[in-house]
Amino acid sequence: MGQLFWGRRAQWPQPACNAERSTAGRQAEALRRARPCVAPFTINAEGLLANETKACAARFSAAAASYHAAAAVQRAVAARLSALLARDKAPERILEIGCGTGLLTEHLCRLFPGTRIDALDMAGGMVEQCRSRLGSKPGLHCRVTELSAFCPDAPYALIVSSAALHWLYPLGDFMAMAASWLEHQGSLVFALMVRGTLAELHAARARVAPHKPPERYLPTESDVHNALVQAGLSIEGEWRELQRETYASAEDFFRQLHNQGVTSGPLARAGRLLNRSELLHLKHDYEKHYRHNGGVYANYRISYFRARKC
């Protein structure tokens, strides 16, 4: 069972709603109006290369059958995020980015029955699971697509995402794109993993294979804040959370990560993969340093943001 530790709401400097929008925000909006059927950026998950996007989609599709049961942290994050939306007036249209198997989607259908919800994911296996579980919900439209290929037919009053945006790089391009898809006074509400998530695993890996660091790291809270401001969005709230999960063993922990589809890609892999000996040493190192109540623990750092287009 995980433990939750909530931090204070951060007091970020931010533009007022009537302030002039950033250059990035204005450019994204101008491009959307001029070319409404073309996505304003070429962002892809895990980088800008098409093969990386395909690999990411394939990995999550392969994990779709096991993901729902293994995603304890993501399930808790979706519940927390839905609580932030519970008092919102029902919007006419909602866009969900990275719906996965529908952990947040299910809450959205409950909170806003009958509202049109466009739930997107690039992993076909994940979308199939979401459709299988929730496809009969009125107003729900599940779709397999890359963000670079998505072209909304009208702006959205609300865009949401739960435990998905940390896979997108560069994050600033996504924020500008999301801003262009929002209607005036529309909201972007999301949660994502930030730097410090799985710090124990990163430390163990650095001890075992210091010559094989990850290709990329999770965004920091400042990275997210700056991306929102550059997109011309006004930050209305930000909350921090530390969730600690315990596992029967390091092997069980690694298996759970594998079942979630997160054990490869730029956030996990180096230029060269860990070999069998290094993986064995990694397991032993983790068991040695992060024991807790007969098992092992891992910490997840999550940030929740609410921003508005002014």
Secondary structure, DSSP 4 states (H G I P E B T S, - for coil): --EEEEPPPP------TTSPPPHHHHHHHHHHHHSTTS-S---EETSS-HHHHHHHHHHHHHTHHHHHHH-HHHHHHHHHHHHHHTTSPPPSEEEEE--TTTHHHHHHHHHSTT-EEEEEES-HHHHHHHHHHHTTSTTEEEEE--GGG---SS-EEEEEEES-GGGEESHHHHHHHHHHHEEEEEEEEEEEE-TTTTHHHHHHHHHH-TT---S--PPPHHHHHHHHHHTTEEEEEEEEEEEEEEES-HHHHHHHHHHTT-SSSTTT--SS---HHHHHHHHHHHHHH-EETTEEEEEEEEEEEEEEE-
